[in-house]
Amino acid sequence: MKTAATLGLRYLLARGRRSLFTTLAVAIGVTLTFGLNSIAPSLQTVFERNLLSAAGKIDLTIAGDVGQAFAEKVADEVARVAGVAAVSPE
């Protein structure tokens, strides 16, 4: 075990920059993977809504400040407006 630790330490000291850049590359890759996986569902939702509105199936979209779904109470209030055919609080 001592031999492996000694070899590892000698390698790090001899090739310090290479080890640093390799560690940074792995850290950046992990960060990008988690970041893109957290953004992807939001982008898909926005894309689907834009696609449906472009296809003429949605005439009006009401959105909040944070992009979250509205409460059922708000959906019921919108449904009571004259001329509204369907409401989806998603």
C-alpha distance (Angstrom), angle and dihedral (degrees) to the residues before:
residue distance angle dihedral
M1 . . .
K2 3.78 . .
T3 3.79 90.5 .
A4 3.81 92.5 54.7
A5 3.81 91.8 49.6
T6 3.80 91.1 48.3
L7 3.81 92.2 49.6
G8 3.79 91.5 47.6
L9 3.79 92.7 49.2
R10 3.82 92.0 48.0
Y11 3.82 90.4 50.5
L12 3.82 92.4 50.4
L13 3.79 92.4 48.6
A14 3.79 93.3 46.3
R15 3.82 95.3 45.1
G16 3.79 102.9 28.3
R17 3.79 98.2 145.0
R18 3.79 93.2 48.4
S19 3.81 90.8 50.7
L20 3.81 91.3 47.8
F21 3.80 93.3 50.4
T22 3.79 92.2 45.8
T23 3.80 90.7 51.6
L24 3.81 91.1 48.0
A25 3.81 91.8 49.1
V26 3.81 91.7 52.2
A27 3.82 91.8 46.6
I28 3.82 92.3 49.6
G29 3.81 91.3 47.3
V30 3.80 92.8 51.6
T31 3.81 91.5 46.4
L32 3.81 92.4 50.5
T33 3.80 92.1 47.2
F34 3.80 93.9 52.7
G35 3.80 92.8 41.0
L36 3.79 94.9 51.6
N37 3.80 92.0 44.4
S38 3.80 89.7 55.2
I39 3.83 93.2 48.4
A40 3.82 97.9 43.3
P41 3.86 98.4 78.0
S42 3.82 91.8 51.7
L43 3.78 91.8 49.0
Q44 3.79 91.2 49.6
T45 3.81 91.8 51.6
V46 3.81 92.1 49.5
F47 3.80 91.3 46.8
E48 3.81 92.5 50.9
R49 3.81 92.5 49.0
N50 3.80 92.2 48.5
L51 3.78 91.3 47.5
L52 3.80 92.9 50.6
S53 3.79 92.8 47.3
A54 3.80 90.9 49.0
A55 3.80 90.2 51.3
G56 3.81 89.9 58.1
K57 3.78 97.7 -113.0
I58 3.80 94.0 114.6
D59 3.77 121.1 52.8
L60 3.81 98.3 176.6
T61 3.78 134.1 17.2
I62 3.80 122.2 -166.4
A63 3.81 114.2 -159.9
G64 3.78 133.5 -178.2
D65 3.78 128.2 -135.9
V66 3.81 95.6 -97.0
G67 3.81 98.2 38.3
Q68 3.80 93.6 -116.0
A69 3.78 125.9 138.9
F70 3.77 117.8 -89.8
A71 3.77 124.0 -112.8
E72 3.80 118.3 -97.1
K73 3.81 88.6 -110.2
V74 3.81 91.3 62.4
A75 3.80 91.7 46.2
D76 3.81 90.6 51.9
E77 3.80 90.7 50.2
V78 3.81 92.0 51.1
A79 3.81 90.7 47.1
R80 3.81 89.9 57.9
V81 3.82 92.3 59.7
A82 3.79 112.4 107.0
G83 3.80 114.0 -102.2
V84 3.83 96.5 22.2
A85 3.80 107.9 130.4
A86 3.82 100.5 -178.7
V87 3.78 139.3 4.9
S88 3.80 128.2 -160.1
P89 3.82 116.0 -174.6
E90 3.82 94.8 -157.3
